[in-house]
Amino acid sequence: MNTKKIVGAALVGFSLLTGGILTAMSVKVIDQGHAGVVYNRSTGIEKETLGQGWHLVSPFKRVTAYPISTETVKVDKFSVQTKDGKPLTVSLSYDYMNDAEKLPKIYNKFKGQAPDVIENGWLQTRLKKATLNVFSNYSVLEVFQHQGEINGSIEKEFRKMVDTTGFLVDSVTLEAPKPDANTAKAIQGVVDAQQNLEKAEIEKKQATINAEKAIEEARGKAEANEIIKKSLTPEIVEIKKIEKWDGKLPQVSGEANPMIQVK
């Protein structure tokens, strides 16, 4: 009798212990902004995903969580070539999320890989390809003149590459590309030449303005003199002479009388 009780108690204890272990193993936590894809070893991927919070899941199922709110991913620096064959080092980051409705498809395509593995592998490869494609359409000088345009083109092409798979790209951020020493020196030389040319053009325009101003002033003076000349009638000339006369009569040398005959 005692033996049966002992055996029964042992079985109950073992069952409770096993149940506790299984229960602990079956609790899955889905973080905020994520959703979990459930893989059933007997039936495959389940259509319904798990929302954020605590979930009791069979120990025979595997749950992989994917971000469904915006995540920022930094991409390691890599090299690109411009249309004229100049090497540049670029660094990018992108904001994205997984399409919640396509999570089972994503899980199946990537065989249950974790999000960071996909980000550092498949997604990074696509972003680099988009970047290489865009930079190949610009010369090294155009790159620094149209960086915003290039950023937009990379974002557009990257989004097109990954959207149908279930990755929703919010934005791509391209930092200022860095040329090597030789390329930087060549760029600076061109920039200096352009600045000198612009300075010369400005000086030329200023000289033209000054010359035109001088011509206008001279033309104005000439026109004024012409008007004055035309307005000087013989009568006015005589009046001007009288206005300038100091009242003294002209004298003839050796004679005391003025040179005026009185009749």
Summary of the structure (lengths in Angstrom):
residues: 263
radius of gyration: 46.4
end to end distance: 184.9
largest distance: 184.9
contacts: 644
relative contact order: 0.08
helix: 54%
strand: 23%
